[in-house]
Amino acid sequence: MRHIATVHDAELFALEILRERVKPLVVVSTRLDGETFDFDAETIASELGSAADVVTIATGEPTRAVEQTLPAKCQV
């Protein structure tokens, strides 16, 4: 599991989202404080095992960068 915390990493992550995937991608964003989560991403990743990739992302500049990099009408 990895965490996206910078605009640069978020832009690269958005491009990764657009590539063809072999397994699903589960993205867990922080609360507005940018630090805490409503969901336990580690538990989600553990439960899913190798069935999906789990990524966490800080809400704020990183999520806005993902939204700006994805095609129109893709909501983040």
N, C-alpha and C positions, 0 to 999 in steps of 0.2 A: 504494500500500500504506500502511496506517496501523497505528499501535500503540495498544493499549488499556492504559493504565497506572494509571488511577484508578477508584475505585468508581463515581463518577458516570458516567464514560464507559462503564464496563462495563454499568451498568444500561440506558443508552441503547442500547448495542450489543445487549443481550439482546432489547430490544423490536424492534430492526431484524431480528434473526434470525427473529422470529415473523411479520414481514410477508411478503407474497408476493414472491418473488424471480424475476428474469428469468434470472439466471445463478447458478451454484453459488457457495458461500462456503467458502473454505478458511481454517481458523483454525490458527495455529501458536502454541503456548504455550511459554513459557520453561521451563527446568529449574527445580527448586525454589529455586535461588538468585535467581530473578526477573530474571536478566540475560542468561544465555546460552541458546542454542538447540541442540537436537540436529539440526535441519534448517535449511537456508539458505533462509529465507523469500524473500529477494530473487531467488534462482535459481528457486524455485518460481513466483514471480510472473512472472518473465521468460519461463519456459517456457510458462506458461499464457496469457500475453498477456491479451487481452480476454475469454477464455473463462470466467474466474472472478475473483471478488474475493478477494484474499488479505489477511488481517488477522492481526497478531501480538498476543498478549496476555500480560501478566505473570502468572505463576502466583502464587497467594496471594489477597489480598483481591479483586482484580479478577475472578479466575475464580470465587471463591465468590459474588460479587455476581451474575455471570451465572447461575450455577446457581440461586440463590435467586429470581431474576426469571423464569426459564423455568418452564414447567409441571412438575408433579411427574413424576418418572421420566426427565427429560431429564438425562443425565449430562454433566458438564463435566470 
